[in-house]
């Protein structure tokens, strides 16, 4: 009897470990959709049998503030410089109302990186992801933007894309998450704070649905 019970305990232990691994990587893949993962650093000029249409250039790269805002801005700047779009959109209200908006801070960062101010569009009023999506949809309409590459932190990418797809149903939204920043990375599951981030995103996604 003891041998039998010991066998079942070991079996249960390994099943529990396996379950944790499946949940962890399943959550990681779900929260962090990456439409450009199979593309090269720069977009293609035409689609052949081996390349997908999502590897063609977009009309704009969109970065929304929050979390590691600088990392999000830098990812958008990099995509713009690599030819992924001719416009860049920064969305986000002021983190501290006594200072400039997050969108303005990101715009200044882009200008310092050599991006012409005329190629930058900003929304300074969005205080959350829903407002990011809503206010950006107005920018898309006003500037005839039909395809965008959305940039945010990895843990936030899925929820952001859901909001943007809902608020801009006629715009193709491609995902390009920041894979590693000060709050997130491949080994996020080793940090209790990141589990809080991931689980809170999952709850907010359920609330969205």
C-alpha positions as CSV (number, residue, x, y, z in Angstrom):
1,X,0.0,0.0,0.0
2,X,2.8,2.5,0.8
3,X,4.5,1.8,-2.5
4,X,1.3,2.3,-4.3
5,X,0.6,5.6,-2.5
6,X,4.2,6.8,-3.1
7,X,3.9,6.0,-6.8
8,X,0.7,8.1,-7.0
9,X,2.3,11.0,-5.1
10,X,5.2,11.1,-7.5
11,X,2.8,10.8,-10.5
12,X,0.7,13.6,-9.1
13,X,3.8,15.8,-8.4
14,X,5.0,15.4,-12.0
15,X,1.5,16.1,-13.4
16,X,1.3,19.2,-11.3
17,X,4.7,20.5,-12.6
18,X,3.6,19.7,-16.1
19,X,0.4,21.6,-15.6
20,X,2.2,24.7,-14.2
21,X,4.5,24.7,-17.3
22,X,1.6,24.4,-19.7
23,X,-0.3,27.2,-18.0
24,X,2.8,29.4,-17.9
25,X,3.7,29.0,-21.5
26,X,0.1,29.1,-22.6
27,X,-0.4,32.4,-20.8
28,X,2.8,33.7,-22.3
29,X,1.8,32.9,-25.9
30,X,-1.7,34.2,-25.4
31,X,-0.8,37.5,-23.8
32,X,2.0,38.3,-26.3
33,X,0.7,37.9,-29.9
34,X,3.5,38.8,-32.3
35,X,2.4,39.2,-36.0
36,X,5.9,40.2,-37.2
37,X,7.7,37.3,-35.6
38,X,8.1,35.5,-39.0
39,X,9.1,38.8,-40.8
40,X,12.7,40.1,-41.2
41,X,13.9,43.4,-39.5
42,X,12.6,45.4,-42.5
43,X,9.3,44.9,-44.4
44,X,9.1,43.3,-47.8
45,X,8.2,45.3,-50.9
46,X,6.0,42.5,-52.4
47,X,4.6,39.1,-51.3
48,X,5.9,35.9,-52.8
49,X,5.3,32.3,-51.8
50,X,7.5,32.4,-48.8
51,X,6.5,35.8,-47.3
52,X,3.2,36.7,-45.7
53,X,1.2,39.9,-46.5
54,X,1.7,41.0,-42.9
55,X,5.4,41.5,-43.7
56,X,4.4,44.4,-46.0
57,X,4.7,48.0,-44.7
58,X,1.8,49.5,-42.7
59,X,0.5,53.1,-42.7
60,X,1.5,53.8,-39.1
61,X,3.3,52.4,-36.1
62,X,1.3,53.0,-32.9
63,X,2.8,53.0,-29.4
64,X,0.7,53.4,-26.3
65,X,2.2,54.6,-23.0
66,X,2.2,52.8,-19.6
67,X,4.5,50.4,-17.9
68,X,7.9,50.9,-19.5
69,X,6.9,53.8,-21.8
70,X,10.4,54.4,-23.0
71,X,10.9,50.8,-24.2
72,X,7.6,51.0,-26.0
73,X,8.6,54.3,-27.7
74,X,12.0,52.9,-28.6
75,X,10.4,49.8,-30.3
76,X,8.1,52.0,-32.3
77,X,11.0,54.3,-33.3
78,X,13.0,51.2,-34.4
79,X,10.1,49.9,-36.5
80,X,9.7,53.3,-38.1
81,X,13.4,53.7,-38.9
82,X,13.4,50.2,-40.4
83,X,10.7,51.3,-42.9
84,X,7.7,49.7,-41.5
85,X,5.5,52.8,-41.8
86,X,5.6,56.4,-42.9
87,X,3.8,57.7,-39.7
88,X,4.2,57.1,-36.0
89,X,1.4,57.6,-33.5
90,X,2.0,58.1,-29.8
91,X,-0.9,57.8,-27.4
92,X,-1.1,58.5,-23.7
93,X,-2.1,61.2,-21.2
94,X,0.3,62.7,-18.6
95,X,1.4,60.2,-15.9
96,X,1.9,63.3,-13.7
97,X,-0.6,66.0,-14.6
98,X,1.9,68.8,-13.6
99,X,4.2,67.6,-16.4
100,X,3.9,66.9,-20.1
101,X,1.8,64.1,-21.5
102,X,3.3,60.7,-22.1
103,X,2.6,61.1,-25.8
104,X,4.6,64.3,-25.8
105,X,7.5,62.7,-24.0
106,X,7.5,59.8,-26.6
107,X,7.3,62.3,-29.4
108,X,10.4,64.2,-28.0
109,X,12.2,60.9,-27.7
110,X,11.4,60.1,-31.4
111,X,12.5,63.6,-32.6
112,X,15.8,63.2,-30.6
113,X,16.2,59.9,-32.4
114,X,16.0,61.7,-35.8
115,X,12.3,61.2,-36.8
116,X,10.8,64.3,-38.5
117,X,8.2,65.9,-36.3
118,X,5.8,66.0,-39.4
119,X,5.7,62.2,-39.4
120,X,4.5,62.0,-35.7
121,X,0.9,62.1,-34.6
122,X,0.0,62.3,-30.9
123,X,-3.0,61.7,-28.6
124,X,-2.4,63.3,-25.3
125,X,-5.7,62.5,-23.6
126,X,-5.9,58.7,-23.2
127,X,-5.8,57.5,-19.6
128,X,-6.3,53.8,-20.2
129,X,-6.2,51.2,-23.0
130,X,-9.8,51.7,-24.0
131,X,-9.2,55.4,-24.5
132,X,-5.9,54.7,-26.3
133,X,-7.9,52.7,-28.8
134,X,-10.8,55.1,-29.1
135,X,-8.7,58.3,-29.6
136,X,-6.3,56.5,-31.9
137,X,-9.3,55.5,-34.1
138,X,-10.0,59.2,-34.7
139,X,-6.4,59.8,-35.7
140,X,-6.7,56.8,-38.1
141,X,-9.8,58.3,-39.7
142,X,-8.4,61.8,-40.0
143,X,-5.2,60.5,-41.7
144,X,-6.6,57.7,-43.9
145,X,-4.7,55.1,-41.9
146,X,-5.9,51.6,-42.8
147,X,-3.1,49.4,-41.5
148,X,-1.2,49.8,-38.2
149,X,1.5,48.0,-36.2
150,X,0.6,48.2,-32.5
151,X,3.4,48.4,-30.0
152,X,3.0,47.9,-26.2
153,X,4.6,45.7,-23.5
154,X,4.3,41.9,-24.0
155,X,1.9,41.3,-21.1
156,X,-0.4,44.1,-22.4
157,X,-0.4,43.2,-26.2
158,X,-3.4,40.9,-26.4
159,X,-5.7,43.3,-24.5
160,X,-4.5,46.3,-26.4
161,X,-5.1,44.5,-29.8
162,X,-8.6,43.5,-28.7
163,X,-9.5,47.1,-27.8
164,X,-7.9,48.5,-31.1
165,X,-9.7,45.9,-33.2
166,X,-13.0,46.7,-31.6
167,X,-12.6,50.5,-31.9
168,X,-11.2,50.5,-35.4
169,X,-12.9,47.6,-37.2
170,X,-11.9,48.8,-40.6
171,X,-8.2,49.1,-39.7
172,X,-5.8,46.1,-39.9
173,X,-4.0,45.9,-36.6
174,X,-0.8,43.9,-36.4
175,X,0.9,43.2,-33.1
176,X,4.6,43.9,-32.4
177,X,5.1,43.6,-28.6
178,X,8.1,44.7,-26.7
179,X,9.5,41.3,-25.8
180,X,11.7,42.5,-23.0
181,X,11.5,45.7,-20.8
182,X,11.9,46.6,-17.2
183,X,8.6,44.9,-16.3
184,X,8.5,41.8,-18.6
185,X,10.7,39.3,-20.4
186,X,10.9,35.6,-21.3
187,X,11.6,34.6,-17.6
188,X,8.7,36.7,-16.3
189,X,7.3,33.7,-14.5
190,X,10.2,33.8,-12.0
191,X,8.9,37.1,-10.6
192,X,5.8,37.2,-8.4
193,X,5.0,40.8,-9.6
194,X,4.9,39.5,-13.2
195,X,2.4,36.9,-12.2
196,X,0.3,39.7,-10.8
197,X,0.7,41.6,-14.1
198,X,-0.2,38.5,-16.2
199,X,-3.2,37.4,-14.1
200,X,-4.6,41.0,-13.9
201,X,-4.4,41.2,-17.7
202,X,-6.2,37.9,-18.0
203,X,-9.0,39.2,-15.7
204,X,-9.2,42.4,-17.7
205,X,-9.5,40.4,-21.0
206,X,-12.3,38.4,-19.4
207,X,-14.0,41.7,-18.5
208,X,-13.5,42.9,-22.1
209,X,-15.4,39.9,-23.4
